[in-house]
């Protein structure tokens, strides 16, 4: 099977050694992981998701996915691995484990967290059932052997769209305040500070301020950055990641379908009370994430694909995509991504923590600060990911939490171990 790609290409052609566009989803189990059971479960789970069992091949300027008959790798390590190499049987997806940590490593050109979630649900369901010898509710679980629906394969980004509707408000596309070398010491590796916040405290606080966890965290981050740089000419702009599947009417699509809304913390916003600031951020989210706005973003991708097809040079396609991402990053200061609730039902009784870690949401040397969040078992886990050693922004962020009577615990601070990515050669 050779799969012609569309939505995946924008990520593939912009991937570099510095920006591998990968992510690691880590799940802390309550008990040590049995590697033999895990291997059996991964083998049975993998067959249910054939669109993930691929290797990337390059022919001149063109990139394809081909079926990969080699086993999906299960590696006994907690360290960083490199996808697309012999180490991973040339897969773009791998399962690692170390003690009671289960890591699912993935290339963003293959899928995103929303696309991978069903496979993780299957994997955990099968593993927990086998490990503990119990029967779990199968509602919503794609069991091995069940039908692979056409809607899982179809790429909504490639569908011909209706014409652009007049009167749409475009996203913020002007220069934003940049965390650059004049302000911090940028490094090629990132530091991750992980904190835990009680959902029982943070959800009511968010709602009482007319916000959601993602918009409130975005606002707290914007305010923190503004405290250090209050008189900059360009405003702080937070890119908040959104899952485009709902707006595209394609909830089962497996491709990477992450867009963003841009939340602008400008001088006008600074002058109004916190709750009104949160209301404004929430309005920006609603305005930019509706059906027509998402379609407009897909139209931009489709125009990019047309531009790529006009050249048969891989190097030129790479330059086009990297240049595009660099231009986009100039409109953004930092990124916030909230996966939401893990929603794993009774399986959460056997899990301690769900910890998402992207290599970066935008090129790390241009947007070197990302907050990634997820909620499970009443705990919001927040990863503060920075490509610089200075801790001033983090200190001011948690100061904002304290000032709003939000308790938090620092769970750990460590060097990021998201996977690397080896791109194919012609």
N, C-alpha and C positions, 0 to 999 in steps of 0.2 A: 504494500500500500504506500503510495506517495501522496502526500497531502499538500495541495496548493494553499499558500498562506495569504492572509490579508491583514486582519487586525494585529497579528503578531509581528508584522514586519517593522512597524515603527519602533518597537522595542529592540528587535534583533539588530537593525542597522545602526542604532545609537549605542549599543553595548560596547564598552571598552574595558580594559583591565582595571582602570580606576573606578569605573561605574558598572559593576557586573550585572546590575538589575536582577538580583536574586532576593529570596527571603527565606527565613527559617521560622517555622511554627514549632514551638517547644511546649510539650505537655509533661508536667510533673505528675507522675503516678504516685499512689499511696504506698506501693510496694515495689521492690526491685523487679526489673524487667527480665523475663525469661526469653533469651535470644532465640531458642529453638521454636517456642510457640510463636514468637513474633515473625520469624521467617516463614513459617507455614501460613500464618494469617496474611502476610504481605503478598505471598504467591496467590492465594485465593482471592484476595481483594483486588489485586492489580488487573485481573482479567475482566473485571466489571467496568473498567475505565480504559478502553483501548486507545482513546485519543490522547492519553498520557503516556502510553508505552511507545515512545518514538525516540529517534535520534535525529539530530539536525545535520543536513547535508548541504553542501554548497557546490553549485556548478556555475562557474564564472561569477556573474553578478547575482544570480538567483539563489534563493534559499528555500529549501523544502523540509518537511518532516517526513521521515520514512518509518515504517513499522520496525521496532527494535525487538527481536526475538530473544535477546539475552534477558536473564532475570532482572527484575527491579532490585537494585542493591539494598541489602540490609547490613549496615556497618556498625561494628561495636566501637564507637568513638563518640566523644563529646566535642571533638575538635573540628576545625573548619575542613571541609572537603571541597573538591573541585568538580562541578558537574560537567558533563560532556566529555569526560575522559575515561580511560581504562578503569580508573578507580571506581567509577559509577556505571560500568558497562555501557558507557556513552549515553546513558539516560540523562534527561533534563530534570529528573526527580529522583530523590533518594531518601531512604529511611535510615536514621542513625539512632543509636541508643547508648546511654551510659548511666549505669546504676539505675535510678528510677526516673531518668529523663528520657523522653521520646522526642526525637527531632525529625521533622519532615522538612527537607530542604528542596527548594524548587526555583526554577528559572522563571522570571516574570514574563518572558516571551511565550511560555507554555500556558500559564494561567495566573490567576491572582488568588487571594485568600477566599473570596466568594466562590470561585470556580473549584477550588480544592476542598472546600468544606465538606461536600458530600462524601468524598473519598476518605477524609479523616474520620467522619462519622461511621462509615463502613468498617474501617480499620479498627477503631476503638471498640465498636460493637463486637466484632469478631474476636478481638484479643481479650477483652474483659470476660466475654462468655466462656472462652476456652480456658483462660487462666484460673478463673474462680469456679468454673463448672456450673454456671447459672444460666437461666434463660431470661433475656432482656426483651423488653417491648421492641418490636421491629417496625413500629409505625414511623414512616419517614426515612427509613434506612434502605438504601439501595443494596440489596443482598446479592452476593455472587450468583451468577446464573440468571438474574432478572434481566428483562429486556432493556437494551440500550436505545433510548428514544432518539429519533431524528433531531428533536429539538435540542438535545445535548451536543450534537455535532454542528448544527447550523451556526454560522457566524453572522450575527445581526449587523455587524459593522460593514459587511459587504453588500447589504441589501440596498437597492436603488431607492433613494429617498425623495419625498416630494420637494418642490422648490422651497427655497428660503422664504420664511414669512416676514413681511415688512414690519418694522416697528419693534423688533427684538432688541432688548438691552444687552449689549455685549459685555463679556467679562472684562474685569480690570486688565488693561494691557499697556499700562504706563509703567515707568520705572518705579520699583519699590526699594525701600531701605535694604541694603545688602550687608550681611555679616561677612566681611572680607578681611584681607590681610592687614588693613589699617586698623582693625578692631580686635582681631584674635589671631592666634598662631594656627593657621589651618594645617591639618595633618591628613595623610592618606588613609589612616585607620580611625575608626570611631570608638568613642567611649560611650557605654550605655549605663545609665543609672536607672535602676528599676525601683519603683515605689508602688505600694499597695494602698488603696483608698477604699474605705467602706462604702459599698453601694447604698446602704441605708442612710448614710450621711450625705453622699454626693448627689444622688438622684433628687431628693427633696430640695436641696440647695439649688440645683439646676432649674427645677420646675418653678420654684418660688421666684426665680429671677427671669422667668419667661424664656428659658433656654433648655438645651439638651446637654448631655455630658460633653459631646464633641464641640458644640458652640461655646460652652462655658470654658472648657480647657483652651480653646483657640483664643478666647478673649483674655483669659489670665496670662497666656503666653504673650499676646500682643502688648498687654499692659506692662509685663515684665521687661520686654525689650525696649519699650518706650521710656521706662524709668532710667535706663542707661543712656539712651540717645533721644532726649525729649525735643531737640530743636533741629532734627534732620530735615532736609528739604523734601525728601521722599518719604511717604508713609510706610509704616509697618503693614505688610500684607501677608496674611496667613492663608495658605492653600489647604483647604479641607477636602480630603479625599471622599469621593462618593461612588457607590456602586451603580453603574449605569443600566444594569439589567432590567430593573423595574420600569424605568422610563422607556426602554427599548421594547418592552413587552416580551422579553426573552429571559425568564427567570432560570431556565435550565442550561443556558449557554455556558460552555466550559472555557471560552477564551478569556484572556485578560481584558476586563472591561471596567477599568477604573478611570474615572474622570475627576475633576476637582471644581470646587467653587472657591472664589477668592474673596476673602473677608478683609476689608480695608479699614484700618484703624487710623483715621485721619484727624486733623485738628478739630474739625467739627464734632466728631465723636468724643474726643477727649473731654469736651466741656460739659457733657451730660452725665447724669448719674449712671452707676454700674448697671442697674436693671434696664435702663433705656439703651445702654450700649449693647446689652445682650439681646434685646428685642431687635435692634438694628442688624446685628449679626444673623439672627434667626431669619429676618426678612431677606437678607442677601442670599442665604442658603435656599430659601423657597423660590426666589426669583431665578436663580441660576441652575437649579436642579430639576425644573419642570421638563415635561416631554419635549417641548419645542427647543429649549436651550440645549438639551442633550443631543437632539438631532443635529443642531447647528454645530456642535463639537464634532460629531461623527462626520459631518460634511467637510470639516477642516481636515480630518484624517483622510477622507477620500481624495481630497485635492492633493494631499501629500503623496498618496499612493500613485496618483497620475503623474506627479512630478518625478517620482522614483522610476516609474516605468519608461520615462522619456530618455533615460540613460542606461546603457548596458555596462557601466563601470561600477563595480562593487565599492571601490574607494570613493567615488563621487556620491553614491547613495549614502554611504556612511557619513560623509561630510555634510550632506543635506540634513540628515536626521540629527546629528550632533549639533549643528548650527541652529536648528529649530529648537532643540531642547535648551541650548544656551540662551536663546532669545526669550523663551518662556520663563526661564529661571530668573531673568532680570526683572520680571514682574512679581516675584514672590520673595518673601523674606524667610519664611519657615513653613513647615508642613505639619499638619495634624491628621491622623488617620484613626478612626474608631471602628473596629470590627463590629462592635455591639456585644450583645450577649452571646455566649458560646452555644447556648440552647442545646445541651447534650442530655437533657432529661436525667433519668436514673443513673446514667453513666458517670455523672458528676460525683456520685458517692464514692467513686474509686479514683478520683483525680484530685490533685491539690491545686494546680495552677496551669493557666494557659498563657503562654508568653510569646507574642509576635515580635519578630525582628526583621525588618527589611534592610537591604544593603543601603538603600536610600530611596526617597520618593522622587527626587529630582537629582541631577548630577551633584555629587557630594561637595565638590569644590565650589559650586555656585550657590547651592542651598544647603548649607552644612548643618542644619538643625531640624530634626523631625521628632515629633511625639507620636508614638504608636500605642493604642489602647485596646483592651478587650476586657469583658466582664464575665466572671464565672464564680459560682459558689459564694455569691455575695461580695466578691472582691473585684474592684477595678484595678487591673494591673496596667501601669503606665510606664512605658520605656521612653526615657529622655535620651535621645541619640544625638551626639554631637561630634563633629569632626575637628575639634579643637580642645586643648586641655583646660582652658579657663572655665571656672565653675560659677562665675558671677550670674549668668543667665539662669542657671538651675537654682541657685540660692534665692534669687528674686522670685522665681516661679513658686517655690515652696513657701516663701514668705507670704505670697498672695494667698496660698491655701490656709496658712496659719491665721492671717488677718481675717479670713472669712470663716474661722472656726471649723475648718475641715482638717480632721486628723489624717495623718499619713505615716507609713512606715517605710524606711529605705530598706528594701529587700537585699540589694546587692549593687555593686558597681564593678564593671569588668569590661575588658576589650571585647568588641563585637565579634562573634564567630559565625556570621552569616556565610553561606557558601560562595566560592568563587565560580567563575564560568569560563570554560574554554570554548571559543568560537571555532567553527569548522574552517578548514582551509580548502582552497580549490584543488 
